[in-house]
Amino acid sequence: MHPVLEAVSHVLPMSYAVDGMNEVLTHTDLTAAFLQDTAIVTGTALLVLTLGAATLKRRTA
């Protein structure tokens, strides 16, 4: 893979979601890699939701 694309893929949460699913398929027990991937995906989702909520205009009646 091109080095620039590889660097971008390390930042995107989809890479961690795929890695986490691969951990589930290959291991029957809970692994540290799975927990790390899950934490990164969950943290990214919470960050996006928080930023979205912070940027919405509030309507008051």
WOVENHU-V86552 format. One record per residue. RES is the residue in one small letter. PSI is psi in whole degrees, -180 to 180 (NA if undefined). Layout:
res=<RES & RES>
psi=<PSI & PSI>
//
This chain:
res=<m & h & p & v & l & e & a & v & s & h & v & l & p & m & s & y & a & v & d & g & m & n & e & v & l & t & h & t & d & l & t & a & a & f & l & q & d & t & a & i & v & t & g & t & a & l & l & v & l & t & l & g & a & a & t & l & k & r & r & t & a>
psi=<148 & 139 & -36 & -45 & -35 & -40 & -39 & -38 & -26 & -18 & -28 & 138 & -20 & -34 & -41 & -34 & -43 & -43 & -39 & -41 & -36 & -36 & -41 & -39 & -31 & -17 & 140 & -18 & 171 & 124 & 160 & -35 & -40 & -44 & -39 & -45 & -41 & -41 & -39 & -44 & -43 & -43 & -40 & -42 & -44 & -39 & -45 & -43 & -40 & -45 & -38 & -43 & -35 & -26 & -8 & 142 & 137 & 136 & 128 & 139 & NA>
//
